[in-house]
Amino acid sequence: MLYKPHPLQASATGTPRSGPTPLTVSFVGNASGGTGPVSFHWDFGDGTSSSEESPSHTYRFPGTYNATLAVSDLRGGLVSPAIQINSTTTRFDFRDNLTTANPDRFLRGIVRSAFIVEGRGNVSTYCSVHVNNFSVYQGDCTSFSYMYKVKRSADTETRFDVNISVRRNATDSNVSMTLTGELSSTYQTTFGVHSVTVGVALDGRLDAAGPVGVASHVAYQFNLTAGSSITYTVEVDGGLLVNISANATITHKIEQRATTIIQGDCRSASAFTWVQQSDVPSLKGKVNVTLTYIASNPGSVAHVSLELSGSIQVVASRTQ
């Protein structure tokens, strides 16, 4: 009698299939029938894989992923139906009124991996953001957004101590602060109202800047005489952070493809920080950063510091 082996069959499961980032999923693969030894190959849908039969895998960034199991024997192979994994992030919304009796509010939390801070208000208010005791933003929080991005290979156990403070300016105001990410400890806050929403980060905004993270960091210190300007042309491929400080009020302008992205003043003894969202493909390419010193005294000089960070290359500079 001729023996006819049973055809190769496979099944795959994953538990849990959704949860906050980082999300560790236990996958189980099963195979039956077939001819000879059976090999397993898991594709987790985030650029990583495993040859184990039943591996566990940690999704380090928010998003929706399709995990598949491929099995093969001496006669061929097959792929099991995809398992959809939803790795989510948490959005914390804090709201309050700033008055003369209630002029200050703060929020502090220990955050894991990438995160976004956003501020909104109906009138001008002052806010600051510190990460691990380092100032990353100071200025008006009527409408601002700060994004911290990490390498995809970054350790998920890394912690970032995030401190956000808001202060009333001349008039009463309604303010809101949003922290999107994973808080790895209970947060502290003096905000009167907050809510928590769990969901997938929109547009993958918490993705890393690129496969190797930050590729370059350059700093310039120079003098600008009254009426002069300097322009740096930067080739951007995955994110740009611009940090400017000066001892006098100077004007900054950031352009791309003859379109002004942002323009304004960097005042004396303060710093201006602008972060380009690297996940927006249209923002890649050449960016011009222009600094101008306009002063009533023709002989005055401004001492300026400029930092450029990201997946960038400075390709030209010119003085006018």
Helices and strands as residue ranges (DSSP letters): E 9-15, E 18-20, E 23-32, E 39-43, E 49-50, E 56-59, E 63-73, E 76-79, E 83-98, E 104-121, E 125-131, E 134-140, E 143-148, E 159-168, E 173-183, E 188-189, E 193-199, G 202-204, E 216-225, E 229-246, E 250-256, E 259-266, E 270-276, G 281-283, E 285-292, E 301-319
